[in-house]
Amino acid sequence: MALVVPEDLLNAAIKVRLAAYTPFSNFKVGAALLSETGRILVGANVENSSYGLTRCAEQSAVLAMVSSGERGFEAIVVYTDTDIPTTPCGACRQILYEFSPKAHVFSVASSGDVLHSLVSDLLPNGFTLDDPLLKT
């Protein structure tokens, strides 16, 4: 049975995408996550002339979650104006994994195509605070 994209998260991701700051690529991304306490937190991608300082929408949403005192989420919707869904980059996969490895990720394209994954499927064996390698 396929899961349905949470409509409230999709609408929030579509809306926040318009706030993206993308003067270099004009590739706007919106993300909305559902925290473990039921709050919707959003983020848009923010580019910077020092490219390494650019932040993805997924990262922005997690930063909003942490800044609001939350420490985990159940699902995240990532929305792009593309024909095919755009999945989180490697850095975003690790950030998502650290907070909620079992959360649902819905990558949604404006064409209506959806790709559903769990964070742990996108990044098998990601690092967590419980990782023994981090405790040496």
PASEBA-1860 file (N, C-alpha, C; in nm, 3 decimals):
! residues 136
1> MALVVPED> 0.084/-0.119/0.000/0.000/0.000/0.000/0.088/0.124/0.000 ~ 0.066/0.213/-0.094/0.145/0.336/-0.103/0.096/0.438/-0.002 ~ 0.187/0.510/0.054/0.151/0.617/0.146/0.111/0.741/0.068 ~ 0.023/0.820/0.125/-0.023/0.943/0.063/0.058/1.059/0.120 ~ 0.096/1.151/0.033/0.169/1.270/0.078/0.078/1.351/0.169 ~ 0.122/1.385/0.289/0.040/1.467/0.378/0.012/1.604/0.314 ~ -0.115/1.632/0.291/-0.153/1.753/0.217/-0.109/1.881/0.286 ~ -0.118/1.885/0.419/-0.078/2.007/0.490/0.072/2.032/0.475
9> LLNAAIKV> 0.151/1.927/0.475/0.295/1.943/0.454/0.326/1.984/0.311 ~ 0.257/1.924/0.216/0.278/1.960/0.075/0.245/2.106/0.051 ~ 0.131/2.152/0.101/0.093/2.292/0.083/0.193/2.387/0.147 ~ 0.244/2.351/0.264/0.343/2.435/0.332/0.473/2.438/0.253 ~ 0.515/2.325/0.197/0.638/2.320/0.118/0.625/2.400/-0.011 ~ 0.510/2.390/-0.075/0.486/2.468/-0.198/0.492/2.617/-0.166 ~ 0.430/2.657/-0.057/0.426/2.799/-0.019/0.566/2.852/0.017 ~ 0.640/2.779/0.100/0.770/2.830/0.145/0.872/2.831/0.031
17> RLAAYTPF> 0.854/2.745/-0.069/0.943/2.744/-0.184/0.954/2.882/-0.248 ~ 0.846/2.956/-0.246/0.846/3.090/-0.306/0.937/3.187/-0.232 ~ 0.972/3.155/-0.108/1.060/3.242/-0.028/1.208/3.209/-0.049 ~ 1.238/3.106/-0.128/1.378/3.066/-0.149/1.459/3.182/-0.206 ~ 1.585/3.188/-0.165/1.679/3.289/-0.214/1.779/3.218/-0.305 ~ 1.758/3.229/-0.436/1.837/3.152/-0.532/1.885/3.240/-0.649 ~ 1.966/3.343/-0.620/2.008/3.433/-0.727/2.104/3.369/-0.828 ~ 2.161/3.256/-0.796/2.259/3.194/-0.885/2.198/3.083/-0.970
25> SNFKVGAA> 2.122/2.994/-0.909/2.067/2.880/-0.983/1.921/2.898/-1.024 ~ 1.850/2.983/-0.952/1.705/2.998/-0.969/1.632/2.865/-0.950 ~ 1.693/2.771/-0.875/1.633/2.642/-0.845/1.577/2.649/-0.704 ~ 1.448/2.677/-0.695/1.383/2.698/-0.566/1.328/2.567/-0.510 ~ 1.356/2.544/-0.382/1.311/2.422/-0.315/1.241/2.462/-0.186 ~ 1.131/2.396/-0.157/1.061/2.416/-0.030/1.052/2.285/0.045 ~ 1.066/2.291/0.176/1.055/2.171/0.259/0.967/2.202/0.379 ~ 0.886/2.106/0.416/0.802/2.118/0.536/0.807/1.986/0.610
33> LLSETGRI> 0.831/1.994/0.740/0.837/1.871/0.820/0.734/1.874/0.930 ~ 0.693/1.756/0.970/0.600/1.738/1.081/0.680/1.691/1.200 ~ 0.688/1.776/1.304/0.767/1.740/1.422/0.697/1.629/1.500 ~ 0.771/1.572/1.592/0.716/1.464/1.675/0.600/1.511/1.762 ~ 0.590/1.643/1.785/0.480/1.697/1.865/0.367/1.751/1.778 ~ 0.377/1.731/1.645/0.269/1.770/1.556/0.279/1.908/1.495 ~ 0.390/1.975/1.514/0.409/2.108/1.455/0.463/2.096/1.314 ~ 0.423/2.188/1.228/0.478/2.196/1.092/0.583/2.305/1.091
41> LVGANVEN> 0.704/2.269/1.049/0.814/2.365/1.039/0.864/2.362/0.896 ~ 0.899/2.479/0.844/0.932/2.490/0.702/1.072/2.547/0.681 ~ 1.121/2.526/0.560/1.249/2.583/0.521/1.258/2.592/0.370 ~ 1.329/2.694/0.324/1.356/2.713/0.181/1.506/2.715/0.161 ~ 1.551/2.684/0.040/1.694/2.689/0.016/1.741/2.834/0.007 ~ 1.864/2.857/0.055/1.923/2.991/0.060/2.064/2.981/0.002 ~ 2.084/3.041/-0.115/2.215/3.039/-0.178/2.301/3.154/-0.126 ~ 2.432/3.139/-0.146/2.527/3.240/-0.102/2.637/3.249/-0.206
49> SSYGLTRC> 2.693/3.368/-0.224/2.801/3.384/-0.322/2.923/3.301/-0.286 ~ 2.939/3.268/-0.160/3.038/3.169/-0.118/2.964/3.036/-0.115 ~ 2.968/2.964/-0.226/2.878/2.850/-0.249/2.872/2.750/-0.134 ~ 2.980/2.731/-0.064/2.981/2.636/0.048/2.890/2.676/0.162 ~ 2.849/2.801/0.165/2.759/2.850/0.270/2.612/2.835/0.233 ~ 2.584/2.788/0.113/2.447/2.766/0.069/2.380/2.662/0.158 ~ 2.253/2.683/0.190/2.176/2.589/0.273/2.057/2.538/0.193 ~ 2.040/2.408/0.197/1.928/2.343/0.130/1.800/2.365/0.210
57> AEQSAVLA> 1.686/2.346/0.145/1.557/2.362/0.211/1.540/2.263/0.326 ~ 1.588/2.141/0.307/1.577/2.040/0.412/1.655/2.083/0.536 ~ 1.775/2.136/0.514/1.856/2.184/0.625/1.786/2.300/0.695 ~ 1.730/2.392/0.617/1.659/2.506/0.676/1.542/2.460/0.762 ~ 1.469/2.359/0.716/1.355/2.308/0.794/1.403/2.244/0.924 ~ 1.512/2.168/0.919/1.566/2.107/1.041/1.618/2.215/1.136 ~ 1.682/2.317/1.083/1.729/2.428/1.168/1.612/2.497/1.236 ~ 1.501/2.515/1.163/1.381/2.575/1.223/1.326/2.484/1.333
65> MVSSGERG> 1.330/2.353/1.309/1.282/2.257/1.408/1.364/2.266/1.536 ~ 1.495/2.262/1.522/1.584/2.268/1.639/1.570/2.402/1.710 ~ 1.563/2.511/1.633/1.549/2.645/1.692/1.420/2.661/1.770 ~ 1.318/2.582/1.735/1.190/2.590/1.806/1.185/2.495/1.926 ~ 1.296/2.424/1.951/1.301/2.335/2.066/1.266/2.191/2.037 ~ 1.235/2.159/1.913/1.201/2.022/1.874/1.330/1.944/1.845 ~ 1.323/1.812/1.857/1.441/1.730/1.832/1.415/1.609/1.744 ~ 1.298/1.602/1.683/1.269/1.491/1.594/1.148/1.520/1.508
73> FEAIVVYT> 1.135/1.445/1.399/1.022/1.465/1.308/0.974/1.331/1.255 ~ 0.849/1.330/1.211/0.787/1.207/1.160/0.792/1.199/1.008 ~ 0.783/1.315/0.941/0.781/1.316/0.795/0.830/1.451/0.745 ~ 0.884/1.451/0.624/0.924/1.574/0.558/0.882/1.565/0.411 ~ 0.831/1.676/0.358/0.799/1.687/0.217/0.897/1.786/0.156 ~ 0.960/1.746/0.046/1.052/1.831/-0.028/0.989/1.855/-0.165 ~ 0.963/1.982/-0.197/0.890/2.017/-0.320/0.979/2.096/-0.414 ~ 0.980/2.053/-0.542/1.054/2.125/-0.646/0.965/2.142/-0.769
81> DTDIPTTP> 0.992/2.247/-0.845/0.920/2.273/-0.969/0.994/2.200/-1.082 ~ 0.981/2.068/-1.083/1.052/1.983/-1.178/0.958/1.874/-1.230 ~ 1.004/1.806/-1.334/0.926/1.695/-1.389/0.940/1.568/-1.307 ~ 1.057/1.552/-1.243/1.082/1.433/-1.161/1.118/1.477/-1.019 ~ 1.087/1.396/-0.919/1.119/1.433/-0.781/1.269/1.449/-0.759 ~ 1.304/1.545/-0.674/1.443/1.571/-0.638/1.464/1.522/-0.496 ~ 1.553/1.427/-0.478/1.578/1.373/-0.344/1.682/1.457/-0.271 ~ 1.686/1.449/-0.138/1.783/1.526/-0.060/1.927/1.490/-0.098
89> CGACRQIL> 2.015/1.590/-0.090/2.158/1.568/-0.116/2.218/1.487/-0.001 ~ 2.342/1.448/-0.014/2.409/1.367/0.088/2.416/1.435/0.223 ~ 2.450/1.564/0.224/2.458/1.636/0.352/2.321/1.641/0.419 ~ 2.217/1.666/0.342/2.082/1.669/0.400/2.041/1.532/0.452 ~ 2.079/1.428/0.381/2.046/1.293/0.427/2.106/1.267/0.565 ~ 2.230/1.310/0.586/2.293/1.289/0.716/2.225/1.373/0.824 ~ 2.191/1.497/0.792/2.125/1.584/0.890/1.988/1.525/0.928 ~ 1.912/1.480/0.829/1.783/1.418/0.856/1.801/1.292/0.939
97> YEFSPKAH> 1.901/1.212/0.906/1.927/1.085/0.975/1.959/1.108/1.122 ~ 2.037/1.209/1.151/2.076/1.233/1.290/1.955/1.257/1.380 ~ 1.853/1.321/1.326/1.736/1.353/1.408/1.626/1.248/1.399 ~ 1.606/1.186/1.284/1.493/1.094/1.268/1.518/0.993/1.157 ~ 1.599/0.890/1.183/1.631/0.794/1.077/1.511/0.717/1.023 ~ 1.404/0.707/1.100/1.286/0.631/1.055/1.175/0.720/0.999 ~ 1.203/0.848/0.981/1.101/0.940/0.929/1.076/0.915/0.780 ~ 0.958/0.953/0.737/0.919/0.942/0.596/0.966/1.065/0.520
105> VFSVASSG> 1.018/1.043/0.399/1.060/1.151/0.310/0.976/1.141/0.184 ~ 0.903/1.248/0.153/0.825/1.256/0.031/0.889/1.361/-0.059 ~ 0.951/1.318/-0.167/1.006/1.410/-0.266/0.898/1.427/-0.372 ~ 0.852/1.552/-0.391/0.738/1.579/-0.477/0.778/1.678/-0.586 ~ 0.748/1.642/-0.710/0.772/1.731/-0.824/0.643/1.801/-0.862 ~ 0.655/1.918/-0.925/0.535/1.992/-0.966/0.454/1.913/-1.068 ~ 0.516/1.817/-1.134/0.444/1.732/-1.229/0.345/1.639/-1.160 ~ 0.360/1.627/-1.026/0.275/1.537/-0.950/0.343/1.406/-0.914
113> DVLHSLVS> 0.459/1.380/-0.973/0.533/1.259/-0.938/0.585/1.267/-0.796 ~ 0.579/1.155/-0.726/0.620/1.148/-0.585/0.714/1.030/-0.567 ~ 0.819/1.051/-0.490/0.908/0.943/-0.450/0.905/0.938/-0.298 ~ 0.868/0.823/-0.243/0.862/0.806/-0.097/0.976/0.716/-0.052 ~ 1.042/0.756/0.057/1.149/0.677/0.118/1.145/0.699/0.267 ~ 1.216/0.615/0.339/1.249/0.644/0.478/1.388/0.706/0.477 ~ 1.416/0.792/0.575/1.548/0.853/0.583/1.655/0.744/0.583 ~ 1.633/0.638/0.659/1.733/0.531/0.669/1.754/0.457/0.537
121> DLLPNGFT> 1.656/0.460/0.448/1.674/0.401/0.315/1.762/0.490/0.228 ~ 1.751/0.621/0.248/1.831/0.715/0.171/1.977/0.716/0.216 ~ 1.999/0.682/0.344/2.135/0.684/0.400/2.153/0.564/0.494 ~ 2.175/0.446/0.438/2.197/0.331/0.525/2.323/0.351/0.610 ~ 2.315/0.314/0.736/2.430/0.321/0.827/2.483/0.463/0.847 ~ 2.394/0.561/0.847/2.437/0.698/0.875/2.486/0.713/1.018 ~ 2.553/0.822/1.045/2.605/0.849/1.179/2.494/0.899/1.271 ~ 2.498/0.855/1.397/2.410/0.909/1.501/2.493/0.932/1.625
129> LDDPLLKT> 2.435/0.998/1.723/2.506/1.022/1.848/2.539/0.892/1.920 ~ 2.467/0.785/1.889/2.492/0.655/1.951/2.603/0.576/1.881 ~ 2.657/0.629/1.773/2.759/0.558/1.697/2.884/0.537/1.782 ~ 2.929/0.413/1.797/3.048/0.387/1.880/3.172/0.459/1.831 ~ 3.180/0.486/1.701/3.297/0.556/1.648/3.306/0.699/1.700 ~ 3.194/0.756/1.738/3.194/0.893/1.790/3.222/0.897/1.939 ~ 3.230/0.784/2.003/3.250/0.779/2.148/3.394/0.746/2.187 ~ 3.485/0.740/2.091/3.624/0.707/2.123/3.702/0.830/2.163
END
